[in-house]
Each structure stands twice: as C-alpha cells, then as structure tokens.
Amino acid sequence: MVLILGTVVVRFTSFDSLILLRTLGHDVALTVRKAQTYSLSVLGNSGDFQTPYGVSFTPDATSYPLFAYGGSSARPKYDGTATALETFALGRNYIISDVCVIANSVEDCNVSRLDISFVRPEFSALFYVPTYTEVQNAAISTGVIKLQSQRDTTVTGRIEIGYTGQISVVLQ
C-alpha cells in the first residue's frame, strides 16, 4: 500500500507541474493575442487606430510586460517611448527559461530580449531583437518563448508565434 501511495504522490507532482505549465503557456499565448487584438481595435490613446501594441520577453524573467508603443519606428519595441500597460507575473516557481527566434530556418537562442508587436491593419507579428540589425529583424519568421518549472526542470513548455500571427503552445 505504501509503495502504491508513494508512486501516486510522485506521479501527481509531475502531473501537477505539467498542468500548471500548460495553463501558464496558454496564459502567455493569450497575452500575445491580447496585444494583437488591442492593435486592431480602437484602444489607442487617441482612438485613431494607430497605436501598436506588443509583449516583451527576456530570458530568466519571472514576468513580462504588455506595452503600447509611442515611437515612430516601423518595428515597434519596448523602449523609452513604450508604455507598459500591464505586467504579467508567471508565479508558482516558473520562469522564462529562454527566448529564441527562427530566421532562415535556423533557431537562434542567443537572444537577450524579444519584443513581439502588432500594427494595424495587419494580424502579422513584428519581431524585434535589440542586438539584431533591421535586416536580421525583418528575416525573423517565428518568435519562441520557453517556459520552465524551477521545481521540476524536466517540465518545459514552448510558445511559438509565427510572423502570420499564429500562436501555438507546445509542452516538452
């Protein structure tokens, strides 16, 4: 009986971490979708449909901001002209373990920050990596956010945002 109970408790902890990570992955994906929806709606500061919105991710972070971009760059980013509308905490011992981009079919995880934004009238995602040139930023086809449990490092998740605006959550 003790052996069976021990097995159940160990399996439940792993199962619980997996369920929490799946929920967290969907929460992050919904935040990206929220930025996309805000960009297409009249939420803008003056109601003129011109305000781009985005989400910024950094490795080893336990939170991430949803921002409104106030600058004039064609590629919105989380800089001094951006206003953080909300900051979302990951909580429950989870972190953004890594951020990556895929450009020309090559995944690059040597990224210090990834900003994903949307500009009306497009559903398409615009990606910005501070250390990339404009040409490199324009070549990004997918942004990847990796999540990890700090309690159980074998439990990881991955959110992929394609340049067409499609968002997928994958558990590994």
N, C-alpha and C positions, 0 to 999 in steps of 0.2 A: 504494500500500500504506500509506503514511504517513497519507494522508487518511482511509482507511477505519479504520485503527487509532485515529486521533485522534477520529473520530466515535464509535467504540465506547467509548472511555475516557470521553468527556464524557457519553454516554448512560448508561453504567454508574454513574457518580457520582450522577446524578439518580435512577436506578432504585434504587440502594442506599439513598439518603436516603428514598425512598418506602417501601421495605420496612421500614426501621428505624422510621419514623414509624407505619406500620400496626401493627407489633409493640408499640410503645410505647402507642398508642391502646388496643389490646386489654388491655395490662397495667393501664392506668388503669381501664378498664371492669371488669376482674376485681377490682380493689381495691374499687371501689364495690360490686360483687356480694358480696365478702367481708364488708363491713360489714353488708350486708343479711342474709347468712347467719348471721353472729355474733348479730345482734339476734334472730333467730328460734330460735337454738339455746340450749343451757344454758351457754354460755361465760361468762355473767355472773359477777361477783365472788363472789356467794354461791350461785350456781346456781339463782337464783329466777326466771329468765327476764325480769327487769325492766330489765336494763341496755341502754340504747340505744347503738348504735354508729354512727359516721359517718366521713366523709372531709372534710377542709378544703382548699380550693384558693384560692391568691392569685395575681394576675397577676404576671408576670415572675419567678416562682419556679422553682427547679430541683428542688424536692422537695415532698412533701405528706404529711401525717400521717393515719394511721388512728387514730381515737380512741374511747374508751369514755367516755360522758357520765355524770357522777355527780351532776348537779344535779336540780332538781325542775321545771324549765321544761317546758311541753308541747312546745316546739320545741327539741330538743337542739342544742347549739352547741359549738364548740371554744373554751371559755373556761377560767377558773381551776378549774372543777370537773371538767374533762375530763382524761383521762389518755391521753397518746399511747402507743399500743401498738407501733406501727411507723412509721418514716418511710421513705418510698419516694423514691429519687433517680431523676430522669429520665435523667441521664447522656447521654453521646455528643452533647453540644452541643445539647440540646433544652431548651426552656423552655415553661412555661405562658404563652402569649402574652397570653391574656385569659380572663376568666370572665364569663359573661353569664347572665341569667335571662330567661325569657319569661313575661310575665304579661299577661293580656287580649290575647293575640295580638301583643304588642309586645315586641321584643327590646331589653333594656337591658344594655349592656356597660360602663356606668359603675358597676361593682361593685368594691369594694375587697377583698372576700373572700366566698366562697360555701361554706357548710357543707351537706353533704347527709347526712342521717341517717335511721335506720330504728328504729321502735319496735314491739316485739311487741304484738299478733299480726299486724300489718299488713305487707304487702310494699311498701306505698306509701312513697314518699320524702317526707321533710320537708325543706324548704329554709329556710336562714337566711342573711340578708344583714344585717350589723351596722347599716347606715345606714337600713334599712327599718323601718317600723312593723310591728306584729303583723298588721295588716290587709293591708299590702303583702306581707309574707312569706307569708301564707295564700293570696294570689292567684297565687303563682308556680306555673306548670304544668310548667315544664321548666328544668333547670339545664344550662348549656353550659360545657364546658371546651375551650379552644382550645389546641392544641399547635403549635409551630413549630420548625423546624430553624434554628439560628443560623448554620450554614454555607450553607444554601440557603434563603433566605427565601421562595422560591416554593413550598416544600413545607410545607403546613399540614394539620392534622387537627382534627377536632371530635368531641367525645364529648357526646352528649345523654342526659340522664337525665330521664325523664318522671315525673310525680307518681305514676303507677301502678307505678313500679319498673322500667319497661322501659329498657334501656340500648342505645344504638346508637353505632357508630363510623363516621364519615364522613371520607373524605380529600378534600381540595380541591386 
